[in-house]
Amino acid sequence: MDSIIEGFRKAFILIFNLDAELLGIIFLSLKVSGSALLVSAVIGIPLSAILGSKKFPAKGFIISLMNTFMGLPPVVVGLFVYIMLSRSGPLGFMGLLYTPSAMVIAQTILAFPIVVSLCHSAIVGVDPIIKQASMTLGATPFQTTITIIKEARYGIMSGVIAAFGRVMAEVGAILIVGGNIAGYTRVMTTTIALETDKGNFELALALGIILLTISLLINAVLHFIQKKGMVKE
């Protein structure tokens, strides 16, 4: 019991003293997950808008595929990206394996289906009258789509935040493609796993506390946005 209390005491000391190693790991975690989320949102939101407003032959297949991929096992994604980026793989010439870029690619693959599926659900949930009114007033298809996205903004933000929560807590894929290299590809989740195995509980606990705090903040923001969207309706 005393060792546990001592571990928490040292963990809070690391946090309050703004330990350089701790800050570096946190910054890299936010950078990798934030980059993956940005790529997923930039590509995923327009795709979800197209899926929600247009009709084309492969639409149903793409929606089903995105819904299925929401539950992709991270280790499978990590294995796939590893094979693609390994020296003998088709993208091996890029030299991205065991770099933060490889971690961003893996997390983007995990976040993208979540963004597309949840944003698509939000967009198709918009009252059809809004689309009809926009077209009646002479809006172009692009302007109509923007109007629908604005109406679905709370649901879209919820989808993006949910995807961010998924990638922030991910460990399997980035461990495989990043290699958990100290000072280069070591993020919060992989460091917690490593330091726990080494018995260095103070650093693991410090990162665990910060990761839990970030998770609580994500869920609080998500709840606020969903509540605000319900009030608006």
Residue frames as a rotation matrix with the C-alpha (Angstrom) as fourth column:
MET 1
0.567 0.824 0.000 0.00
0.824 -0.567 0.000 0.00
0.000 0.000 -1.000 0.00
ASP 2
0.450 -0.474 -0.757 2.83
0.182 -0.781 0.598 2.39
-0.874 -0.407 -0.265 0.89
SER 3
-0.616 -0.725 0.308 4.52
0.414 0.034 0.910 1.76
-0.670 0.688 0.279 -2.46
ILE 4
-0.094 0.685 0.723 1.29
0.980 -0.066 0.190 2.65
0.178 0.726 -0.664 -4.28
ILE 5
0.814 0.387 -0.432 0.93
0.506 -0.839 0.202 5.90
-0.284 -0.383 -0.879 -2.34
GLU 6
0.035 -0.905 -0.424 4.60
0.131 -0.417 0.900 6.69
-0.991 -0.087 0.104 -2.99
GLY 7
-0.565 -0.192 0.802 4.08
0.769 0.229 0.597 6.01
-0.298 0.954 0.019 -6.70
PHE 8
0.429 0.802 0.416 1.18
0.868 -0.493 0.056 8.47
0.251 0.337 -0.908 -6.87
ARG 9
0.686 -0.224 -0.693 3.20
0.289 -0.790 0.541 11.05
-0.668 -0.571 -0.477 -4.90
LYS 10
-0.404 -0.914 -0.017 6.08
0.246 -0.127 0.961 10.84
-0.881 0.384 0.276 -7.37
ALA 11
-0.306 0.384 0.871 3.65
0.952 0.135 0.275 10.89
-0.012 0.913 -0.407 -10.29
PHE 12
0.763 0.646 -0.021 2.12
0.647 -0.762 0.041 14.18
0.010 -0.045 -0.999 -9.13
ILE 13
0.299 -0.759 -0.579 5.60
0.133 -0.568 0.813 15.60
-0.945 -0.320 -0.069 -8.56
LEU 14
-0.612 -0.514 0.601 6.44
0.616 0.166 0.770 14.82
-0.496 0.841 0.215 -12.20
ILE 15
0.113 0.760 0.640 3.23
0.963 -0.243 0.118 16.50
0.246 0.603 -0.759 -13.36
PHE 16
0.879 0.322 -0.352 3.53
0.434 -0.846 0.309 19.63
-0.198 -0.425 -0.884 -11.23
ASN 17
0.133 -0.916 -0.379 7.25
0.082 -0.371 0.925 20.04
-0.988 -0.154 0.026 -11.99
LEU 18
0.822 0.273 -0.500 6.49
-0.454 -0.216 -0.864 19.83
-0.344 0.937 -0.054 -15.73
ASP 19
0.110 -0.801 0.588 9.03
0.016 0.593 0.805 17.07
-0.994 -0.079 0.078 -16.27
ALA 20
-0.245 -0.297 -0.923 10.69
-0.821 -0.442 0.360 17.46
-0.515 0.846 -0.136 -19.69
GLU 21
-0.991 -0.131 -0.012 10.34
-0.121 0.866 0.485 13.80
-0.053 0.482 -0.875 -20.64
LEU 22
-0.434 0.900 0.039 6.70
0.599 0.320 -0.734 13.80
-0.673 -0.295 -0.678 -19.60
LEU 23
0.171 0.484 -0.858 5.91
-0.268 -0.815 -0.514 16.94
-0.948 0.318 -0.009 -21.61
GLY 24
-0.602 -0.488 -0.633 7.70
-0.737 0.033 0.675 15.54
-0.309 0.872 -0.379 -24.66
ILE 25
-0.932 0.295 0.210 5.62
0.324 0.938 0.124 12.36
-0.160 0.184 -0.970 -24.59
ILE 26
-0.083 0.955 -0.283 2.37
0.504 -0.205 -0.839 14.30
-0.859 -0.213 -0.465 -24.13
PHE 27
-0.023 0.012 -1.000 3.21
-0.583 -0.813 0.004 16.70
-0.812 0.582 0.025 -26.94
LEU 28
-0.874 -0.351 -0.336 4.02
-0.476 0.480 0.737 13.87
-0.098 0.804 -0.586 -29.34
SER 29
-0.698 0.682 0.220 0.79
0.587 0.720 -0.371 12.06
-0.411 -0.130 -0.902 -28.41
LEU 30
0.182 0.792 -0.583 -1.30
0.214 -0.610 -0.763 15.16
-0.960 0.014 -0.280 -29.11
LYS 31
-0.272 -0.384 -0.882 0.64
-0.735 -0.509 0.448 15.88
-0.621 0.770 -0.143 -32.31
VAL 32
-0.991 -0.133 -0.005 0.20
-0.110 0.796 0.596 12.37
-0.075 0.591 -0.803 -33.74
SER 33
-0.467 0.882 0.069 -3.46
0.770 0.444 -0.457 12.00
-0.434 -0.160 -0.887 -32.74
GLY 34
0.111 0.487 -0.866 -4.29
0.007 -0.872 -0.490 15.58
-0.994 0.048 -0.101 -33.76
SER 35
-0.588 -0.409 -0.698 -2.69
-0.681 -0.216 0.700 15.13
-0.437 0.887 -0.151 -37.18
ALA 36
-0.954 0.263 0.144 -4.57
0.298 0.886 0.355 11.87
-0.034 0.381 -0.924 -37.75
LEU 37
-0.158 0.949 -0.272 -7.83
0.692 -0.090 -0.716 13.51
-0.704 -0.301 -0.643 -36.71
LEU 38
-0.094 0.063 -0.994 -7.24
-0.392 -0.920 -0.022 16.51
-0.915 0.387 0.111 -38.98
VAL 39
-0.881 -0.267 -0.390 -6.60
-0.461 0.304 0.833 14.29
-0.104 0.914 -0.391 -42.02
SER 40
-0.775 0.626 0.090 -9.64
0.620 0.780 -0.085 12.15
-0.123 -0.010 -0.992 -41.19
ALA 41
-0.023 0.805 -0.593 -11.89
0.458 -0.519 -0.721 15.19
-0.889 -0.288 -0.357 -40.78
VAL 42
-0.342 -0.184 -0.922 -10.68
-0.572 -0.738 0.360 16.99
-0.746 0.650 0.147 -43.92
ILE 43
-0.900 -0.009 -0.436 -11.37
-0.376 0.521 0.766 13.91
0.220 0.853 -0.473 -46.05
GLY 44
-0.841 0.517 -0.158 -14.16
0.540 0.797 -0.269 12.30
-0.013 -0.311 -0.950 -44.04
ILE 45
-0.365 0.747 -0.555 -16.58
0.163 -0.536 -0.829 15.19
-0.916 -0.393 0.074 -43.58
PRO 46
-0.362 0.245 -0.899 -16.86
-0.860 -0.459 0.221 15.99
-0.359 0.854 0.377 -47.34
LEU 47
-0.881 0.025 -0.472 -17.22
-0.220 0.863 0.455 12.25
0.419 0.504 -0.755 -48.06
SER 48
-0.729 0.649 -0.217 -19.97
0.583 0.423 -0.694 11.92
-0.359 -0.632 -0.687 -45.46
ALA 49
-0.307 0.603 -0.737 -21.72
-0.350 -0.791 -0.501 14.94
-0.885 0.104 0.454 -47.00
ILE 50
-0.576 0.036 -0.817 -21.59
-0.808 0.129 0.575 13.29
0.126 0.991 -0.046 -50.43
LEU 51
-0.918 0.215 -0.334 -22.88
0.226 0.974 0.004 10.01
0.326 -0.072 -0.943 -49.00
GLY 52
-0.595 0.703 -0.390 -25.69
0.501 -0.055 -0.864 11.84
-0.629 -0.709 -0.319 -47.25
SER 53
-0.038 0.590 -0.806 -26.84
-0.302 -0.776 -0.554 13.99
-0.953 0.222 0.208 -50.16
LYS 54
-0.243 -0.121 -0.963 -25.99
-0.967 -0.045 0.250 12.16
-0.074 0.992 -0.106 -53.40
LYS 55
0.612 0.421 0.669 -27.07
-0.319 0.906 -0.278 8.89
-0.723 -0.043 0.689 -54.99
PHE 56
0.062 -0.615 -0.786 -24.56
-0.978 0.119 -0.170 6.70
0.198 0.779 -0.594 -56.80
PRO 57
0.437 0.256 -0.862 -24.11
-0.388 0.918 0.076 2.92
0.811 0.302 0.501 -57.34
ALA 58
-0.206 -0.651 -0.730 -21.50
0.396 0.627 -0.671 2.21
0.895 -0.427 0.129 -54.64
LYS 59
-0.173 0.147 0.974 -23.11
-0.626 -0.780 0.007 4.36
0.761 -0.608 0.227 -51.94
GLY 60
0.786 0.578 0.220 -24.59
-0.542 0.473 0.695 1.51
0.298 -0.665 0.685 -49.91
PHE 61
0.639 -0.626 -0.447 -21.37
0.533 0.779 -0.330 -0.49
0.555 -0.027 0.832 -50.08
ILE 62
-0.322 -0.804 0.499 -19.26
0.153 -0.565 -0.811 2.45
0.934 -0.184 0.305 -48.87
ILE 63
0.111 0.454 0.884 -21.62
-0.815 -0.467 0.343 3.14
0.568 -0.759 0.318 -45.96
SER 64
0.958 0.252 -0.135 -21.59
-0.157 0.859 0.488 -0.53
0.239 -0.447 0.862 -44.92
LEU 65
0.318 -0.927 -0.201 -17.80
0.580 0.357 -0.732 -0.62
0.750 0.116 0.651 -45.25
MET 66
-0.362 -0.438 0.823 -17.35
-0.282 -0.790 -0.544 2.46
0.888 -0.429 0.162 -43.06
ASN 67
0.489 0.624 0.609 -19.74
-0.799 0.040 0.600 1.09
0.351 -0.780 0.518 -40.43
THR 68
0.904 -0.205 -0.376 -17.84
0.248 0.966 0.070 -2.21
0.349 -0.157 0.924 -40.41
PHE 69
0.041 -0.994 0.105 -14.45
0.531 -0.068 -0.845 -0.50
0.846 0.090 0.525 -40.19
MET 70
0.362 0.140 0.922 -15.54
-0.579 -0.741 0.340 1.46
0.731 -0.657 -0.187 -37.10
GLY 71
0.856 0.021 0.517 -14.66
-0.458 0.498 0.737 -1.66
-0.242 -0.867 0.436 -35.15
LEU 72
0.597 -0.696 -0.398 -11.31
-0.166 0.378 -0.911 -2.34
0.785 0.610 0.111 -36.78
PRO 73
0.844 -0.394 -0.363 -8.90
0.507 0.367 0.780 -4.06
-0.174 -0.843 0.509 -34.37
PRO 74
0.801 -0.545 -0.248 -5.92
-0.533 -0.838 0.121 -1.68
-0.273 0.035 -0.961 -33.90
VAL 75
-0.024 -0.876 0.482 -3.36
-0.299 0.467 0.832 -4.49
-0.954 -0.124 -0.273 -34.07
VAL 76
0.256 0.182 0.949 -4.72
0.768 0.558 -0.314 -5.55
-0.588 0.809 0.003 -37.47
VAL 77
0.992 0.081 0.100 -4.39
0.122 -0.832 -0.542 -1.97
0.039 0.549 -0.835 -38.72
GLY 78
0.498 -0.867 0.023 -0.87
-0.655 -0.359 0.665 -1.85
-0.568 -0.347 -0.747 -37.32
LEU 79
-0.045 -0.481 0.876 0.02
0.238 0.846 0.477 -5.10
-0.970 0.230 0.076 -39.05
PHE 80
0.617 0.364 0.698 -1.39
0.749 0.004 -0.663 -3.87
-0.244 0.931 -0.270 -42.38
VAL 81
0.959 -0.281 -0.032 0.47
-0.281 -0.935 -0.215 -0.56
0.031 0.215 -0.976 -42.20
TYR 82
0.275 -0.899 0.341 3.66
-0.462 0.188 0.867 -2.36
-0.843 -0.396 -0.364 -41.12
ILE 83
0.116 -0.173 0.978 3.50
0.634 0.771 0.061 -4.66
-0.764 0.613 0.199 -44.16
MET 84
0.832 0.291 0.473 2.87
0.554 -0.489 -0.673 -1.71
0.036 0.822 -0.568 -46.48
LEU 85
0.876 -0.456 0.156 5.71
-0.458 -0.889 -0.025 0.39
0.150 -0.049 -0.987 -45.05
SER 86
0.582 -0.693 0.425 8.26
0.032 0.542 0.840 -2.35
-0.813 -0.475 0.338 -44.39
ARG 87
-0.263 -0.831 -0.490 11.38
-0.528 -0.301 0.794 -2.52
-0.808 0.467 -0.359 -46.53
SER 88
-0.929 -0.070 0.362 9.91
0.209 0.709 0.673 -5.31
-0.304 0.702 -0.644 -48.66
GLY 89
-0.039 0.999 -0.036 6.47
0.649 -0.002 -0.760 -3.67
-0.759 -0.053 -0.648 -48.84
PRO 90
0.244 0.218 0.945 5.07
0.953 -0.234 -0.192 -1.55
0.179 0.947 -0.265 -51.69
LEU 91
0.842 0.093 0.532 5.68
0.056 -0.995 0.086 1.72
0.537 -0.043 -0.842 -49.79
GLY 92
0.678 -0.619 -0.397 8.98
0.684 0.332 0.650 0.69
-0.270 -0.712 0.648 -48.21
PHE 93
-0.097 -0.754 0.649 10.94
0.892 -0.355 -0.280 3.11
0.442 0.552 0.707 -50.39
MET 94
0.466 0.365 0.806 9.39
0.077 -0.924 0.374 5.99
0.881 -0.112 -0.459 -48.43
GLY 95
-0.523 -0.780 -0.345 11.23
0.369 0.158 -0.916 5.00
0.769 -0.606 0.205 -45.24
LEU 96
-0.105 0.595 0.797 8.30
-0.586 -0.684 0.434 5.82
0.804 -0.421 0.420 -42.98
LEU 97
0.537 0.340 -0.772 8.33
0.301 0.778 0.552 2.76
0.788 -0.529 0.316 -40.74
TYR 98
0.157 -0.387 -0.909 9.16
0.987 0.079 0.137 3.53
0.019 -0.919 0.394 -37.09
THR 99
-0.900 -0.320 0.297 8.47
0.322 -0.946 -0.042 7.23
0.294 0.058 0.954 -37.56
PRO 100
-0.637 0.704 -0.313 5.68
0.002 -0.404 -0.915 9.52
-0.771 -0.584 0.256 -36.27
SER 101
-0.479 0.449 -0.754 4.36
-0.873 -0.335 0.355 9.65
-0.093 0.829 0.552 -39.86
ALA 102
-0.723 0.193 -0.664 3.69
-0.072 0.934 0.350 5.90
0.687 0.301 -0.661 -39.78
MET 103
-0.805 0.423 -0.416 1.81
0.534 0.210 -0.819 6.39
-0.259 -0.882 -0.395 -36.51
VAL 104
-0.544 0.607 -0.580 -0.30
-0.506 -0.788 -0.350 9.13
-0.669 0.103 0.736 -38.07
ILE 105
-0.578 0.298 -0.760 -1.17
-0.687 0.325 0.650 6.84
0.441 0.897 0.017 -40.99
ALA 106
-0.788 0.247 -0.565 -2.25
0.384 0.913 -0.136 4.04
0.482 -0.324 -0.814 -38.65
GLN 107
-0.681 0.543 -0.491 -4.36
0.408 -0.276 -0.871 6.34
-0.608 -0.793 -0.033 -36.49
THR 108
-0.611 0.462 -0.643 -5.91
-0.723 -0.657 0.214 7.98
-0.323 0.596 0.735 -39.56
ILE 109
-0.675 0.335 -0.658 -7.09
-0.243 0.741 0.627 4.56
0.697 0.582 -0.418 -40.74
LEU 110
-0.697 0.402 -0.594 -8.69
0.709 0.513 -0.484 4.01
0.110 -0.758 -0.642 -37.32
ALA 111
-0.620 0.420 -0.662 -10.28
0.162 -0.758 -0.632 7.46
-0.767 -0.500 0.402 -37.08
PHE 112
-0.911 0.168 -0.378 -11.51
-0.412 -0.441 0.797 7.83
-0.032 0.881 0.471 -40.67
PRO 113
-0.620 0.730 -0.288 -14.39
0.369 0.595 0.714 5.29
0.692 0.337 -0.638 -40.55
ILE 114
-0.345 0.479 -0.807 -15.63
0.898 -0.081 -0.432 6.76
-0.273 -0.874 -0.402 -37.26
VAL 115
-0.698 0.032 -0.715 -15.67
-0.071 -0.997 0.025 10.29
-0.712 0.068 0.699 -38.69
VAL 116
-0.885 0.342 -0.316 -17.42
-0.350 -0.041 0.936 9.21
0.307 0.939 0.156 -41.89
SER 117
-0.550 0.700 -0.456 -20.04
0.601 0.711 0.366 6.98
0.580 -0.073 -0.811 -40.22
LEU 118
-0.282 0.444 -0.851 -21.01
0.860 -0.276 -0.429 9.35
-0.425 -0.853 -0.304 -37.40
CYS 119
-0.721 -0.001 -0.693 -20.95
-0.180 -0.966 0.188 12.46
-0.670 0.260 0.696 -39.60
HIS 120
-0.880 0.434 -0.192 -23.02
-0.093 0.238 0.967 10.66
0.465 0.869 -0.169 -42.23
SER 121
-0.379 0.758 -0.531 -25.60
0.891 0.455 0.014 9.74
0.252 -0.468 -0.847 -39.57
ALA 122
-0.392 0.183 -0.902 -25.74
0.479 -0.796 -0.370 13.37
-0.786 -0.577 0.224 -38.46
ILE 123
-0.874 -0.014 -0.486 -26.18
-0.358 -0.659 0.661 14.64
-0.329 0.752 0.571 -42.02
VAL 124
-0.739 0.640 -0.213 -28.93
0.174 0.486 0.857 12.19
0.651 0.596 -0.470 -43.01
GLY 125
-0.363 0.602 -0.711 -30.71
0.929 0.179 -0.323 13.14
-0.067 -0.778 -0.625 -39.78
VAL 126
-0.895 0.037 -0.445 -31.19
-0.029 -0.999 -0.025 16.73
-0.446 -0.009 0.895 -40.97
ASP 127
0.040 0.999 0.028 -34.80
0.169 0.020 -0.985 17.58
-0.985 0.044 -0.168 -41.77
PRO 128
-0.369 -0.173 0.913 -35.36
0.879 0.255 0.404 17.17
-0.302 0.951 0.058 -45.57
ILE 129
0.710 0.703 0.050 -37.34
0.691 -0.681 -0.242 20.41
-0.136 0.207 -0.969 -45.54
ILE 130
0.409 -0.647 -0.643 -34.08
-0.046 -0.719 0.694 22.33
-0.911 -0.254 -0.324 -45.08
LYS 131
-0.633 -0.647 0.426 -32.70
0.346 0.255 0.903 20.88
-0.693 0.718 0.063 -48.32
GLN 132
-0.073 0.708 0.703 -35.93
0.997 0.051 0.052 21.55
0.001 0.705 -0.710 -50.18
ALA 133
0.789 0.366 -0.493 -36.08
0.436 -0.900 0.029 25.12
-0.433 -0.237 -0.869 -48.88
SER 134
-0.052 -0.906 -0.421 -32.47
-0.029 -0.420 0.907 25.78
-0.998 0.060 -0.004 -49.96
MET 135
-0.706 -0.186 0.684 -33.14
0.607 0.339 0.719 24.47
-0.365 0.922 -0.126 -53.47
THR 136
0.309 0.913 0.267 -36.38
0.950 -0.281 -0.137 26.46
-0.050 0.296 -0.954 -53.70
LEU 137
0.731 -0.081 -0.677 -34.49
0.148 -0.950 0.274 29.64
-0.666 -0.300 -0.683 -52.82
GLY 138
0.946 -0.287 -0.148 -32.11
-0.215 -0.218 -0.952 29.00
0.241 0.933 -0.268 -55.71
ALA 139
0.382 -0.850 0.364 -29.12
-0.686 0.004 0.728 27.61
-0.620 -0.528 -0.581 -53.84
THR 140
0.099 -0.465 -0.880 -26.55
-0.839 0.436 -0.325 25.65
0.535 0.770 -0.347 -55.84
PRO 141
0.698 0.131 -0.704 -25.90
0.098 0.956 0.276 21.99
0.710 -0.261 0.654 -54.93
PHE 142
-0.338 -0.904 -0.262 -22.71
0.526 0.049 -0.849 23.09
0.780 -0.425 0.459 -53.15
GLN 143
-0.654 0.156 0.740 -24.53
-0.514 -0.810 -0.283 25.80
0.555 -0.566 0.610 -51.18
THR 144
0.474 0.879 -0.047 -27.26
-0.630 0.376 0.679 23.31
0.615 -0.292 0.732 -50.26
THR 145
0.392 -0.423 -0.817 -24.65
0.464 0.858 -0.221 20.84
0.794 -0.293 0.532 -49.00
ILE 146
-0.706 -0.671 0.227 -22.99
0.197 -0.494 -0.847 23.55
0.681 -0.553 0.481 -46.89
THR 147
-0.217 0.729 0.649 -26.38
-0.804 -0.511 0.304 24.45
0.553 -0.456 0.697 -45.40
ILE 148
0.714 0.478 -0.512 -27.01
-0.193 0.836 0.513 20.81
0.673 -0.267 0.689 -44.48
ILE 149
-0.074 -0.839 -0.539 -23.55
0.608 0.390 -0.692 20.52
0.791 -0.378 0.481 -42.91
LYS 150
-0.712 -0.150 0.686 -24.23
-0.307 -0.812 -0.497 23.64
0.631 -0.565 0.532 -40.84
GLU 151
0.281 0.912 0.298 -27.48
-0.801 0.052 0.596 22.14
0.528 -0.406 0.746 -39.60
ALA 152
0.844 0.014 -0.536 -25.70
0.134 0.963 0.236 18.89
0.520 -0.271 0.810 -38.69
ARG 153
0.149 -0.917 0.370 -22.71
-0.416 -0.398 -0.818 20.64
0.897 -0.032 -0.441 -37.10
TYR 154
0.178 -0.072 0.981 -23.33
-0.982 0.052 0.182 19.35
-0.064 -0.996 -0.061 -33.57
GLY 155
0.896 0.181 0.406 -23.53
-0.169 0.983 -0.065 15.75
-0.411 -0.011 0.911 -34.74
ILE 156
0.731 -0.683 0.000 -20.46
0.130 0.139 -0.982 16.25
0.670 0.717 0.190 -36.92
MET 157
0.052 -0.719 0.693 -18.47
-0.771 -0.470 -0.430 17.70
0.634 -0.512 -0.579 -34.02
SER 158
0.503 0.205 0.840 -19.57
-0.761 0.566 0.317 14.76
-0.411 -0.798 0.441 -31.87
GLY 159
0.990 -0.118 0.071 -18.28
0.138 0.844 -0.518 12.34
0.002 0.523 0.852 -34.51
VAL 160
0.402 -0.891 0.209 -14.93
-0.133 -0.283 -0.950 14.11
0.906 0.354 -0.232 -34.74
ILE 161
0.039 -0.360 0.932 -14.50
-0.963 -0.262 -0.060 14.19
0.266 -0.895 -0.357 -30.96
ALA 162
0.788 0.292 0.542 -15.44
-0.443 0.881 0.169 10.51
-0.428 -0.373 0.823 -30.68
ALA 163
0.845 -0.531 -0.059 -12.75
0.255 0.499 -0.829 9.69
0.469 0.685 0.557 -33.25
PHE 164
0.130 -0.819 0.558 -10.21
-0.539 -0.531 -0.654 11.74
0.832 -0.216 -0.511 -31.30
GLY 165
0.335 0.074 0.939 -11.02
-0.920 0.241 0.309 9.80
-0.203 -0.968 0.149 -28.15
ARG 166
0.987 0.056 0.152 -10.47
-0.020 0.973 -0.228 6.54
-0.161 0.222 0.962 -30.01
VAL 167
0.591 -0.806 0.045 -7.04
0.249 0.129 -0.960 7.42
0.768 0.578 0.277 -31.36
MET 168
0.168 -0.533 0.829 -5.80
-0.782 -0.585 -0.218 9.04
0.601 -0.612 -0.514 -28.14
ALA 169
0.402 0.076 0.913 -6.39
-0.797 0.520 0.307 5.78
-0.451 -0.851 0.270 -26.25
GLU 170
0.955 0.019 -0.296 -4.95
-0.208 0.756 -0.621 3.53
0.212 0.655 0.726 -28.99
VAL 171
0.358 -0.869 0.343 -1.80
-0.683 0.007 0.730 1.52
-0.637 -0.495 -0.591 -28.34
GLY 172
0.406 -0.177 0.897 -1.60
0.255 0.964 0.075 -1.59
-0.878 0.198 0.436 -30.53
ALA 173
0.830 -0.004 0.557 -1.24
0.557 -0.029 -0.830 -0.07
0.019 1.000 -0.022 -33.99
ILE 174
0.802 -0.531 0.273 1.21
-0.439 -0.834 -0.335 2.69
0.406 0.149 -0.902 -33.09
LEU 175
0.445 -0.655 0.610 3.32
-0.541 0.346 0.767 0.27
-0.714 -0.671 -0.200 -31.07
ILE 176
0.485 -0.203 0.850 3.72
0.558 0.821 -0.123 -1.93
-0.673 0.534 0.511 -34.15
VAL 177
0.634 -0.169 0.755 4.47
0.701 -0.286 -0.653 0.82
0.326 0.943 -0.063 -36.69
GLY 178
0.812 -0.298 0.501 6.20
-0.359 -0.933 0.027 3.31
0.460 -0.201 -0.865 -34.35
GLY 179
0.182 -0.787 -0.589 8.46
0.310 0.615 -0.725 0.94
0.933 -0.051 0.356 -32.47
ASN 180
0.937 0.258 -0.234 8.11
0.297 -0.242 0.924 2.90
0.182 -0.935 -0.304 -29.18
ILE 181
0.021 -0.990 0.140 11.47
0.804 -0.067 -0.591 4.65
0.594 0.125 0.794 -29.68
ALA 182
0.242 0.034 -0.970 12.41
0.864 -0.462 0.199 6.91
-0.441 -0.886 -0.141 -26.75
GLY 183
-0.249 -0.326 -0.912 12.28
0.136 -0.944 0.301 10.59
-0.959 -0.049 0.279 -27.64
TYR 184
-0.921 -0.154 -0.358 10.98
-0.319 -0.227 0.920 9.89
-0.223 0.962 0.160 -31.15
THR 185
-0.467 0.791 -0.394 7.90
-0.329 0.258 0.908 7.65
0.821 0.554 0.139 -31.35
ARG 186
-0.726 0.168 -0.667 7.07
0.623 0.570 -0.535 7.05
0.290 -0.804 -0.519 -27.71
VAL 187
-0.348 0.716 0.605 3.58
-0.315 -0.698 0.644 8.31
0.883 0.034 0.468 -26.86
MET 188
-0.249 0.250 0.936 1.49
-0.958 -0.204 -0.200 8.15
0.141 -0.946 0.290 -23.69
THR 189
0.739 0.659 0.140 -0.17
-0.672 0.734 0.096 4.78
-0.040 -0.165 0.985 -24.18
THR 190
0.641 -0.560 -0.525 2.98
0.096 0.737 -0.669 2.95
0.762 0.378 0.526 -25.30
THR 191
-0.376 -0.794 0.477 5.02
-0.409 -0.320 -0.854 4.55
0.831 -0.516 -0.205 -22.52
ILE 192
0.151 0.523 0.839 2.49
-0.989 0.073 0.133 3.44
0.009 -0.849 0.528 -19.90
ALA 193
0.950 0.213 -0.228 2.75
-0.241 0.965 -0.100 -0.16
0.199 0.150 0.968 -21.14
LEU 194
0.295 -0.928 -0.227 6.55
0.150 0.280 -0.948 -0.06
0.944 0.246 0.222 -21.23
GLU 195
-0.411 -0.500 0.763 7.11
-0.592 -0.490 -0.640 1.67
0.693 -0.715 -0.095 -17.89
THR 196
0.504 0.642 0.578 4.66
-0.864 0.366 0.347 -0.64
0.011 -0.674 0.739 -16.14
ASP 197
0.880 -0.249 -0.405 6.64
0.114 0.938 -0.328 -3.65
0.461 0.242 0.854 -17.40
LYS 198
-0.069 -0.990 0.126 9.85
0.162 -0.136 -0.977 -2.00
0.984 -0.047 0.169 -16.14
GLY 199
0.111 0.190 -0.975 8.32
0.968 0.203 0.150 -1.25
0.226 -0.961 -0.161 -12.75
ASN 200
-0.915 -0.404 -0.001 8.71
0.400 -0.906 -0.140 2.51
0.056 -0.129 0.990 -13.22
PHE 201
-0.187 0.980 -0.076 5.25
0.982 0.189 0.023 3.24
0.037 -0.070 -0.997 -11.88
GLU 202
-0.164 0.146 -0.976 5.64
0.428 -0.881 -0.204 6.96
-0.889 -0.451 0.082 -11.23
LEU 203
-0.833 -0.162 -0.529 5.99
-0.370 -0.549 0.750 7.86
-0.411 0.820 0.397 -14.92
ALA 204
-0.821 0.570 -0.037 3.30
0.393 0.611 0.687 5.36
0.414 0.550 -0.725 -15.90
LEU 205
-0.147 0.782 -0.606 0.94
0.949 -0.060 -0.308 6.76
-0.278 -0.621 -0.733 -13.26
ALA 206
-0.441 -0.079 -0.894 1.68
0.059 -0.996 0.059 10.36
-0.896 -0.027 0.444 -14.26
LEU 207
-0.937 0.075 -0.340 0.86
-0.347 -0.130 0.929 9.61
0.026 0.989 0.148 -17.89
GLY 208
-0.637 0.744 -0.202 -2.17
0.695 0.668 0.266 7.56
0.333 0.029 -0.942 -16.85
ILE 209
-0.200 0.534 -0.821 -3.53
0.678 -0.530 -0.510 10.49
-0.708 -0.659 -0.256 -14.83
ILE 210
-0.594 -0.084 -0.800 -3.01
-0.366 -0.857 0.362 12.87
-0.716 0.508 0.478 -17.75
LEU 211
-0.952 0.245 -0.185 -4.53
-0.066 0.427 0.902 10.44
0.300 0.870 -0.390 -20.24
LEU 212
-0.425 0.827 -0.368 -7.54
0.905 0.393 -0.162 9.93
0.010 -0.402 -0.916 -17.97
THR 213
-0.274 0.272 -0.923 -7.91
0.281 -0.895 -0.347 13.70
-0.920 -0.355 0.169 -17.60
ILE 214
-0.834 -0.065 -0.548 -7.83
-0.477 -0.416 0.774 14.15
-0.279 0.907 0.316 -21.39
SER 215
-0.824 0.549 -0.137 -10.40
0.395 0.731 0.557 11.36
0.406 0.405 -0.819 -21.75
LEU 216
-0.252 0.740 -0.624 -12.69
0.857 -0.128 -0.499 13.03
-0.449 -0.661 -0.602 -19.22
LEU 217
-0.453 0.025 -0.891 -12.33
-0.171 -0.984 0.059 16.37
-0.875 0.179 0.450 -21.02
ILE 218
-0.962 0.086 -0.260 -13.15
-0.242 0.173 0.955 14.72
0.127 0.981 -0.146 -24.36
ASN 219
-0.574 0.783 -0.241 -16.26
0.757 0.619 0.208 13.11
0.312 -0.063 -0.948 -22.90
ALA 220
-0.254 0.456 -0.853 -17.31
0.583 -0.632 -0.511 16.35
-0.772 -0.627 -0.105 -21.19
VAL 221
-0.681 -0.052 -0.730 -17.01
-0.452 -0.754 0.476 18.28
-0.576 0.655 0.490 -24.47
LEU 222
-0.920 0.349 -0.178 -18.86
0.063 0.581 0.811 15.50
0.387 0.735 -0.557 -26.32
HIS 223
-0.385 0.803 -0.455 -21.67
0.916 0.273 -0.293 15.56
-0.111 -0.530 -0.841 -23.74
PHE 224
-0.354 0.204 -0.913 -21.88
0.161 -0.948 -0.274 19.36
-0.921 -0.244 0.303 -23.94
ILE 225
-0.856 -0.018 -0.516 -22.10
-0.482 -0.331 0.811 19.33
-0.186 0.943 0.275 -27.74
GLN 226
-0.778 0.598 -0.194 -24.72
0.426 0.728 0.537 16.56
0.462 0.335 -0.821 -27.78
LYS 227
-0.295 0.667 -0.684 -26.75
0.839 -0.163 -0.520 18.38
-0.458 -0.727 -0.511 -25.12
LYS 228
-0.513 0.028 -0.858 -26.52
-0.191 -0.978 0.083 21.64
-0.837 0.207 0.507 -27.04
GLY 229
-0.944 0.148 -0.293 -27.65
-0.265 0.186 0.946 19.86
0.195 0.971 -0.137 -30.20
MET 230
-0.561 0.774 -0.293 -30.66
0.792 0.605 0.083 18.35
0.241 -0.185 -0.953 -28.41
VAL 231
-0.275 0.428 -0.861 -31.65
0.500 -0.701 -0.508 21.75
-0.821 -0.570 -0.022 -26.99
LYS 232
-0.782 -0.089 -0.617 -31.42
-0.407 -0.677 0.613 23.26
-0.472 0.730 0.494 -30.47
GLU 233
-0.865 0.471 -0.171 -33.76
0.150 0.569 0.809 20.59
0.478 0.674 -0.562 -31.81
